[in-house]
Amino acid sequence: MAPPAPAGSHPTSTEPLSRSIFRKFLLMLCSLLTSLYVFYCLAERCQTLSGPVVGRSGGGKEAGAPGRGVLAGGAGEPVAWPAVARRKRLLQVQPWPRRRPPALRDDGEVAAWEEETPGLAGSPGGSGAGSSVAETPPGTLALLLDEGSKQLPQAIIIGVKKGGTRALLEFLRVHPDVRAVGAEPHFFDRSYDKGLAWYRDLMPRTLEGQITMEKTPSYFVTREAPARISAMSKDTKLLVVVRDPVTRAVSDYTQTLSKRPDIPSFESLAFRNRTAGLVDRAWSAIQIGLYAEHLERWLRHFPARQLLFVSGERLVRDPAGELGRVQDFLGLKRIISDKHFYFNQTKGFPCLKKAEGSGRPHCLGKTKGRPHPEIDGQVLRRLRDFYRPFNRKFYQMTGHDFGWDG
């Protein structure tokens, strides 16, 4: 029987000592990496659950939130993000688009976007008073998580129908300091009784230095709208896209004709008495073009310096130049320029090389640029004679000759 080894001596082993130490080190390293990985996964999961997702949802609800949403507030308090989300992140949901039929908006136009991303459901129709957040462009969806809040709009595109308001809004949304509702809220003409808290909840979240905007072209011809917007804020900046009223009337009729092919001819609707040449001012397509009369109501509540009149014709010929004026008016840095546009020969309109939230070129919907029906030249001349005094008064009121009487 061998005597016991002296105290302090190492146990004998066929395995070299260095290999044993290496195996223990490798085991400790694997345990450490595994712990770090588990901690990382748990941390990422917690961030995903704690921060709300900005999606489209009906009735003023946040996507993924029950009831009215944890971000809804009263009329007098800005709605802030939860403290756990106070870290600026840009999440991107890669496109998985499916085609859907274009939805009619409340003004009768077809929505510009014709794709939707699964999981980001919008309200029925994607327009009108039921829409609660900004319309999402197809492709990449940018979700900005920060100390953002929903604010009442500081600028509103108030008109005019068939003047180019959709084009102006889509072009402005390229600017990083502009956040706009895609659908038309129709708050100051149809949903005013729902209150400012409801209206503000429709707005997208903005960061400090960003402008909240919306567009509803019918505001310009709504008698109550000037006083209502002034009551919200006397500092609101107002943009009006105007167009030759004769061309605008024909475009308005063309849109209605595309939905109701059985309507009477343009000539029979435009005149109360064709033989006497009496124009029917009560027809909405004619009445909208009386810009000077509508402007008088707005000037009772807002100084002229708070209104900018954008030329619909120049928006087509020189979109970058007209957007330069708009950016100056809104106090924005001139970022939108010629490099953002290309001219689509087929549609006869400028298009964006890259739309907001997407790396693809984007043109307005198929309803934009539809061919007008043939109208008798004598009818058009009579309408130009009718509008001439109103146009001249409008030129004087705005200090700008739009050249519609040449």
N, C-alpha and C positions, 0 to 999 in steps of 0.2 A: 504494500500500500504506500503510495507516494505521499510524502509529507506535504502539508498545506503550504500554499505559496505565501511568501512573506507579505505582511501588510503593506499596502501602497503599490504593490506590483500590478501590472496590467494583465487582464485575462488573455489567455492565449487564444488565437483564432486563425483559421486558414485564410480568412478574408483580410486583405490589407486594411490598416486603420484609415488611410486616406479615402478609400472607397466608402466606408461606413459613414464618415463625416459628410461626404458629398451627397449620399442618399438622404441623410437627415436635412441637409440644406435645401435639396430639391423639394422635399416634402413640405418644408416650411414655406418655400417660395410659392408652391402651388396653392397652399392654403390661403396665403396672403392675396394672391391674384383672384382666387375664387371669392373671397370676402369682398374685395374691391368691386368685382363684377356685380355681385348681388346688391351691394350698396348703391352702385350706379343705376341698376335697373329699378330699384325701389325709388330712388330720387327722381328719375325720369317719369315714372308712373305717377308719383305724387304731383309733379308739375302739370302733367296732362289732366289730372282730375281737378286740380284747384283752379285752373284758369278757364274762363268761359270761352266758347268758340263762337266767333262772329259768323253767323250764317244768315240766310234769309228765312224769315218765319212770319207767319201771319198773325195779326192781332196784337202786335207789339211784343211778342214773346221772343226770348232769346233761344236759339237752337240749343237743345239739350237741357233747358231749364224748365221746371214745372211752373204752371200758373203764369203770372204776369212777368216773371223773371226777376232775379235778384238784383238786377241793375236798374230797375225802374225807380224813378224818384218823383217827388212832387214838383209843382210848377216853379218853385223858387229855389231849388237846390240842384247843382250840377250832379250828374250821376257818375261817380268815380268807380274805377276798377277795384276789386278786392286787394288787400295789402299783399296777399300771397302771390299776386300776379304782377307786382311792381318790378318787372324786369323786362326790358325791351327785347322782344324776340320776333322773328319773322318766320312764321310757319307757312309752308307751301304744300297745298294739296295738289298733286299732279293730276293733269286732266284725264278724266275717264268719261268723255262726253257722250251723251246720247241725243239723237235728233228729236225735236219736238215741234209740233206745228206752231207757227208764230201766233202769239196771243194778241188780241185786240186791246189797246189801251182805252181809257175813258174818253180820250179825244178822238177815237176812231182810228188812230194810226196803229200799225202793227209794230210790236216791240222789236227793237233793233237786234237783240241777241236771239239766236235760234238754236242754241244748244244749252243744255243744263248739266250740271255735275251731280251725279247721284249722291244722295245724302244731304243735299242743300236745298230742301224743298222751299219753293216760294209760295206766296199766297195766290189764290185763284186769279188768273188773268195777269199776274205780275205787274199790276198797275193800279192806280186810283187810291182811294182812301184806305183800302185794306192792306196795302203794302207797308211793311214796317221798317225795312232797312234797305240800304243801297243795293241796287240791282247788280248782280255779279256777272262780270264778263266771262265768256267762255275761256277755257284753258286754265292757267295757273290762278289759284285764288290766294291772294295775300291776306293773311290774318295778322293784324298788328296788335300785339299784346303789350300794353304799357299803361301809364297813368292817364289814359284817354277818358274823355267824358262826352256825353251827348249834349250838344248846345243847340239853341235855336239858331236858325240860319242868319248869317250876317249879310248874305247876298242872295237875291232871288231873280231868276229869269222869269219875268212876268208876261212876256208875249213876244210876238204874236203867233197865233196858230198859222201853220204853213209858211212861216217866215224863215225857218232855219234854226229853231230853238233846240231841236234834238242834236243837230250837228254841233252847235256851240257847246252844249253840255258835254258831249263826248270828247270834243277837243280839249275842253278845260280839265277834264278828269285825268288827262295825261300829266298835269302839273302836280308835283309831290305835295304842294301846300294847299291843294283843293280836295275836299271830301264832299261828295254830292250824293243825294238820293237819286237812284236811277229812274224809278217810277215817279209819276206825278202825284203828289200828295192830295191836291185839290182841297186843302184845308180852308183857305180863306174864301172859297166860293161854295163848297158843299158840306164841309165837316166842321165848321167853326164852332158848333155847339159842343163838340167833344173836348174842347179846351186845349190850352197850350201845353199841358203836361203830355197829353196824347200826341200832339203834334211833335214835340221834342223827341218823344220816344221813337218816332219814325226816322230820326236823323242818324247818320253814321257817327261813330266815335271819332273825335279829333284830338290831336295833341296841341300843345301850346304853339301858336304861330300858324296853325292851319285854319282855313276858312271852311265853314259849313255852308253848303248851297243846296238849293232845290229849284226845279223849274215846273211851272204850271202856266201854260200860255193863256188860259182863259182868264187869269187874274186881270189882265190889261183891260178887258171889256166888262168886268164885273163891278157894278157900281159900289158895292160895299167894301171891296178889297182894299182901296187906298187907306181908308180910315182904320180898317182892321190891322193892316200891316204896320201902320203908324202907331197904333196902340201897343203893338208888340215891341217895337223899337223904332224910334224916329231916326236912328242912324243906319237903318237898313239900306244897303246899296241895291239899286234896281237896274236890271238890264232888259232892254227891249230890242228884239231882233225884228226889224221892219223890212218890208219888201214892196216893190211896185204893187199897189193895191189891186190893179186890174189882173196882173199875173197871179197874185195871191188868191183872188176870187176864183179864177179858173182852176187853180191847183186845189182849192177847197172843194169845188164842184167835182173835180176828177176823183178825189178821194171818196166822196159820197157815192159817185157813180159806180165805183169799183165794188161797193158793197150792195148797192141797190140799183141794178141796171134798168129798172122800170121807171125811174124818176123822170120828170119832164125835162125838156131840153134846157140848156143853160140860158138861152135867149128868153124863153117863156118865164123863167124864174127871176131873171135880172130886171125885167121891165113890168111895171103895172099896166102900161099901155105902150105896146111896141110901136104903133103908128105915131103916137105923139112923142115917143122917146122918153117917157117918164120912168125913171129908174126906181125900182122898189127898194127903198132904204131899209125896209123891215126884214128883208132876207138877210140872214146872218152872214152869208158870204160877202155881201155888199157892206153891211153895217160894220164889220170888223175893220175894214179898210179906212174908216173915217178917223184916222189917227189923231188929228187935232182935237176932235171932240172928246175922245177918251183921255188924251193927255191933260186937258183942262182939269179934270177931276183929280188926277194925280198931283198936279202942281198946287192944289189947295192943301195938300198934306205933306208934301216933300219939296225941298228946294231943288232947282234944276241941276245943281252940282251932284246930286245923289242919283241921277238917272243917266245911264249911258245908252245911246241908240246905236245899235250895231247894224250895219248894212248887210242884208241877206245876200245881195248881189256880190258885194265885195268878199263876203265870207266864202263864196264859190271861186271867185277870180284870184283872190289873194288871202287865203286863210291865215297865213302867218302874220301878215300885216295887220289884219283886223284883230287877231288874237293878241298882238302887241298892245293895241289900244285897251283891250279888255284887261290884260294883266296890269297895265299901268293904273287903270281905274280901280282895280281891286287892291292895289298896293302890293302886288306880287313881283318877285324878281322875274325878268323876262327869260323864261326857260323854253317855252314852246316856240319853235322857229321853223324855218323852211325844211329843216332836216327831218321833221316829224311827218311830213305830208308827201303824198304822190297823187297825181291826177289820174282818175280812172276814166279812160276814154269811153268805155261802154256805158257807164252810168252818167257821165258828164258831171261828176262831183269829185272833190278832193277826198282822199281817204287817208287814214292813219297808217303809217308804216308799222307801228306797233301800238296796239291798244293797251289800255290800263290793265295790268295784271296778266298780260299775254305777250308772247314773243312773236305773234303772227300779225300780218297786216289785217286791218279791219275797215270795212266799209259799212255804211248804214244799211238798214234792211232793204229788202226787195221793193218795198212800197215807195222808197225814195227814188225820185227820178223817173217815175212812171210817165209815159207819154200823155200829153193833154189832147183832148178831142179838138177837132177843127171847129173854130168859132168864126162866124161871119165877121169880116174885117170892119164892116160898118158898125156892128155891135161893139167891137173893141174900141173904135174911135169915139162912139157915143159915151162909153164908160170913162174914157180918158178925159173927155170934156167935163163929165160929171165930177170926177175926182180932182180936177185941176185946182179949183179954189181951195179945197181942203188941203191938198198937198202943199200949196204955197204958204198957207197959214202954218202948217206943220214945219216947213223949212224955217220960217221966222221964229217959231217957238223954240226950235232946237238949235238954231244957228248953223244949220247944215243943209245944203241942197243935195238931195239924193239923186237928182237927175231923172226923175220918172216922167217928166213932161217934155223931154227932148224929142 
